[in-house]
Amino acid sequence: MPAWSFVTNHSLILATIAKYPHGTTRKIGDAIGITERSTHKIINDLEAAGYITKVKTGRRNEYVIHPDVPLKDKVKSEATARELLLMLGWKPEKSRAWNRTEDK
């Protein structure tokens, strides 16, 4: 039987960025077991959808999460990225990845 998960790679990347906002694409991908190329594509998807913003810091990227963006889901729930990340155990007061202007 093939392995499966309730949480998609997009959610896992977002959660990993919440924990490691200064992580490289390679380290973020390694943390969830996908390639650097797949990680880069997912990060671009998350940025295009408004969940994160990349901030260039020298030669590296730092990521800022926008926690109040509604989740994309087929059941049309009203849940936000914040609720997903909180459910996965992240504490916004301990993470520098949260956009402080939206975290009130």
Backbone hydrogen bonds, N-H to C=O, Kabsch-Sander energy under -0.5 kcal/mol:
donor,donor_aa,acceptor,acceptor_aa,energy
12,L,8,T,-2.3
13,I,9,N,-2.7
14,L,10,H,-2.2
15,A,11,S,-2.6
16,T,12,L,-2.4
17,I,13,I,-2.6
18,A,14,L,-2.0
19,K,15,A,-1.4
20,Y,16,T,-2.9
23,G,20,Y,-2.0
28,I,24,T,-2.7
29,G,25,T,-2.4
30,D,26,R,-2.8
31,A,27,K,-1.8
32,I,28,I,-0.8
32,I,29,G,-0.8
33,G,29,G,-1.4
34,I,29,G,-2.3
39,T,35,T,-2.3
40,H,36,E,-2.6
41,K,37,R,-2.0
42,I,38,S,-2.3
43,I,39,T,-2.7
44,N,40,H,-2.2
45,D,41,K,-2.2
46,L,42,I,-2.8
47,E,43,I,-2.3
48,A,44,N,-2.7
49,A,45,D,-2.0
50,G,47,E,-1.2
51,Y,46,L,-2.2
52,I,46,L,-0.9
53,T,64,V,-2.0
55,V,62,E,-3.3
56,K,54,K,-0.5
57,T,60,R,-3.5
60,R,57,T,-2.0
62,E,55,V,-2.6
63,Y,21,P,-1.9
64,V,53,T,-2.4
65,I,97,A,-4.4
66,H,51,Y,-3.0
69,V,66,H,-1.4
71,L,79,A,-2.8
73,D,71,L,-0.8
76,K,73,D,-0.9
81,A,69,V,-2.1
82,R,67,P,-2.8
84,L,80,T,-1.8
85,L,81,A,-2.7
86,L,82,R,-2.7
87,M,83,E,-2.2
88,L,84,L,-1.7
89,G,86,L,-1.5
90,W,85,L,-2.2
94,K,91,K,-1.7
95,S,91,K,-0.5
95,S,92,P,-1.0
97,A,18,A,-0.5
98,W,95,S,-0.6
99,N,65,I,-1.8
100,R,98,W,-0.9
102,E,99,N,-1.5
103,D,99,N,-1.1
104,K,102,E,-1.6
